[in-house]
């Protein structure tokens, strides 16, 4: 009859493994958490770029941009005076920026009738700010 001796992990071996896991977590977690913020900024930039293109389509069809009052909703629903409206220009409802705030649209923009302002105010939803709370403008 043969007996097998079953050897278990010692407390020191378990402590070493736990310490190694803790060190790895301390190195990896901050990098992953920072990526979420960067992803939201990238998503807002992509949305703004898409809105810019759709607003240009609207302008080509209607010889004007939507007014501030009409806003981005004019890409989904025809304004009453837009006789050449060929929309809807987007196939989904308007959605907020990645932080849950509405995108800010204003026409005319700072350069007169040939421009508009389109931006996200970032994570704080207020003008200005730093980091992910900074304004994200149409580029």
Secondary structure, 3 states (H helix, E strand, C coil): CCCCCCCCCCHHHHHHHHHHHHHHHHHHHHHHHHHHHHHHHHHHHHHHHHHHHHHHHHHHHHCCCCCCCCHHHHHCCCCCCCCCCCCCCCCCCCCCCCCCCCCEEECCECCECCCCEEEECCCCCCCCCCHHHCCEECC
